[in-house]
């Protein structure tokens, strides 16, 4: 579904992605790991079509995504309907007067009639337990409630791929547990998920595969989640864990003393 061939990208001369090649198939749940500044968020923006490569090629569903194609409003709209992007900071994603209109915005942009829009909005309100908030102003919601609304806005478009950038940032423990459970349900339903995170505990619960970035802005490893979590030397080399505290719990999950970036 997603193919990158020797992709590089720079911000004002500073390398953010360095010769990245990878494939992500339909129905995969993939975590992107790495310290801040390693290139994870840049890669998510590129996959979403917000930026295009300086070098290399990016294909989605067999079609090359180029700057020229993205200037075509019909093509760009089609791509953004297929790929849903939940930003790290929900405030950058929410701008309507109330939660109902926030969730309705995408389906209305797709050209759906109001009856279809209403059904999609209500389905998402029910799915994320937001019915009591539909007339509230997003500005007044808590961080966890804003995150739920941002996810609802994306799901209302019924995307083929769901991308989340550091989804646990700023969430309370209860909302974290809800989000993990929700993402697991989406994976079991066959959605393709790409999640950028430095949270190794989260990675074990919501991904089958982990792609690890290092300080050179390239892929240091592309492994099954289980293989990556057992490679303590690799995790230390890219500065994701400390020198100590590694054990397995009864479920087989690994636990580390983890750096907080």
N, C-alpha and C positions, 0 to 999 in steps of 0.2 A: 504493500500500500504506500509506504514512504521509502524513498531511496535517495540517499545523498552520495554523490561521487566526488571525492577530493574537493570538498567545499571549504573555502576560506572566507573570512569576513573581518574587516577592520573598522574601528571607530576612530576617525581623525588620526589615522596612522598607527593606532595601537591595535595589535592583533587580538581578536576576540575568539575566532575559530580558526584552527590551523590544520588544513588538510583532513577534514572529517569525511569518512566514508562509513555508512551504516545502512541497514535495511530494517524496517519495522513492518511486520505483517498484520493483517486484519485479525482482530481479537487478541492481540498481545497486550500485556500489561507491563510496561517498561518504566523503570526508575532511572533518572539521570542524577548521578552523584558527583560531588566535587566541592571543594572549598569555594567561597565567594570569589567571583572574578575569574573562574575557570572556564566559563563559556556556556553554562547550562541555560541561562535565561536568553542569551543571544540565539542559541539553537532553537529554543521554543518559538521565538519571534520569527525566525526564518521558516520553520515548518508551517507557521500560521500565515505566512505571506505578508508579514508586516515589514520585512526587509528581504532583500535578495542577495545571493552570493556575489562577492567580488571575483571569486574564481570557483570553478567547479559547477556541477549541475545538481538541481533538486527536482525530483519527480514525485508527483502525488497521483496515485491511481494511473500510472503510466504516462501522465501528461507533464511535460517540463514546465516548471513554474518560473517565469521570467518577469523582469520589470515591465517589459512591453505588454505581456499578457495581463498583468495586474492593473495596468492603466485602463483596461477594458472593464467597464463597470459591471457588465453581465458576468464576465469570467470571475472577477474578484468576488462578487456577491455569491456566486456558486461555490467558490472555494471556502469562503467564510461560513457558509451554511453547513459544509461538510466537516469543518474543523472548528470545534468550540474551545475557546481559550479563557480560562479562569485566571485572572491576573493575581499577582502576589498581594497587592493592595486593592481591596474591594472598592475603596472610595474612587479609584480611577475608572471603575467600570459602571458606577451607578450615578445617574444624572436626571432621572424622571421625577415627577411630582409625588408619585406613590408607588408602592410595590407592584400593584396590578399593572400599571402602565410600564413599569420597568421590565417586567417579564413579557409583556405584550409587544414590546418594541421590536424585537427580532422577527417574530412571526408577521407583524404588520409590514416590516420591510421586505419580507418574502412575498408579499402580495396576497396573503390569505384573507378570506372574507372574515368579517367580525365574529361570526358564529364559530368558525374554525379557530380563530385567535382565542376566543373565550374558552373553548374546550382545552386548548393547549395550556393556557394560563392556569385554569382550574386543576388540570391534571398535575401540573408542576407544584402548585400550591399544596395539593393533597400529598404528593410524593415527599415533599420536604417539610410537611407539617407547618405550613406558612399561612393557612387560611385566616388566622386571627390577625395577620399583619398586612393583609392585602391593601388596606386603605391608609396604612402608615407611611410617613415620609422616610425614605431610606436613611436620610441624614441622622435621624434620631434612633436608629437601631444599634444594638451592640455589635461588637466585632464578629461574633459567631453568627448572629442573625444576618448581617451584611454578607458574610461568606455564603450562607445558604441562599440568599436572594441572587447573588452573582452566579452560583451554580444553576439555580432555576432558570435564569436568563439564558444561559448556554443550552441547557437541556430542552428548553422550549423550541429551539431550532432543530432538535432531533439530529445532532451531528453524528457523523460516522466515527470521528476521533474526538476524544476529550483530553485536553491538555491543561494541567494544573501546575502553576509556578509557586513552589513553597506553600502548599495549601494549609499547613498547620500553623503558619506564622500568626501570632497574636490571638490564638484560640484558647479558650479555657479547656481544662481536661475533659469535661463532659461533652463539649462540642467536638473535641478531637476524637473521642471514642465514637460519637455518632458518625463523623465523617469517614473514619476507617471502615465502619460497618457498611455505610452507604456505597463507598467505592468498591468494596468486596462484592456487593450485590450487583453493581454495574459490570464488573468483570465477569461474574457468573452468568450475566445476561448476554455476554459476548461483545461488549463495547471495547474498542481499542483505547487504552489509556496510556498517556505519557505524563509522568509526574517528576518534576524537578524538586529535589529535597536534599538536605544533609542529615535527615533523621533516619538513622540506620534501623531503629525499631520499626518505623513505618514501612520502610522498604521491604522488610521480611513479610509483612502482612498483606501488602497490596501489589506486589509485583512478582512476575515469573523470571524477569531478566533485569540485570543492572548494567548500565553503561557508565563507566567511571572516567571523569575528566581530571587531568592534572594541571599543574601550573603553566605548562606550555600550551594550554588551550587545545589539546588534542585528546583522543580517546586512549586512556591508559589501559583499559580492560573492558571487555564486553562478554559477560559471563552470566550463567544462571545465578539467581539471587543467592541460592545456597552455596555455590562455589565462591562467590565474592565474600560472603560473610565469614567463611572459613579461612580466607586468605588474610590473616592478620598482618603479615608483613607488607602486603600490598596496601592495605588500609592505612597503616602507619606511614608508608612511603609518601602517600598523597596527603598526609596530615589530617586524616579524618578521625583517627582515634589516638588516644594516649598509649603509653608504653605498657599499660597494665590493665587489669580487670577485664577478663574475657571468660565467660562461662556459658554453658548451654542450659536452658530450662527444660522442664518436662516435655514441652511441645517441640523441642529441637531448635528453638530460636536461640541465636547468639546474643549475648549482652556485653557491652563494652562501656568503658569510661569514654564518653564522646565529647569531642570539642564542640563548642557552640559558636557558630559563625554568625 
